[in-house]
Amino acid sequence: MGVNPTVKEGAVYVPFRFIGEALNAKVLWHPDSKTVVIYKPVKLYSNAMPAIN
């Protein structure tokens, strides 16, 4: 971890990159808007039965 967690006013702050990488997700930083996005594609599965005509 590049930056250590910190405690401020009873709350624990951890780096977003650490959380994202722990979830095998991609972490993106947008400097213009100063926002972080954690992105992880999700596979959707369906157990629905095919329609019978």
HUZIMO-V908191 format. One line per field, one symbol per residue. ss: DSSP state (2 for helix, 1 for strand, 0 for the rest). phi: phi as a letter, one per 20 degrees, with the letter a starting at -180 (. if undefined). psi: psi as a letter, one per 40 degrees, with the letter a starting at -180 (. if undefined). Layout:
ss=???
phi=???
psi=???
This chain:
ss=00000111001110022222220001111100001111100000000000000
phi=.fcffcdclndedcfggfffffeldeddddffdlcdcdcbfcedccdffffde
psi=hdhiiihhfeihhihdddddddefihhhhgddefihhhhhihhhiheiiihh.
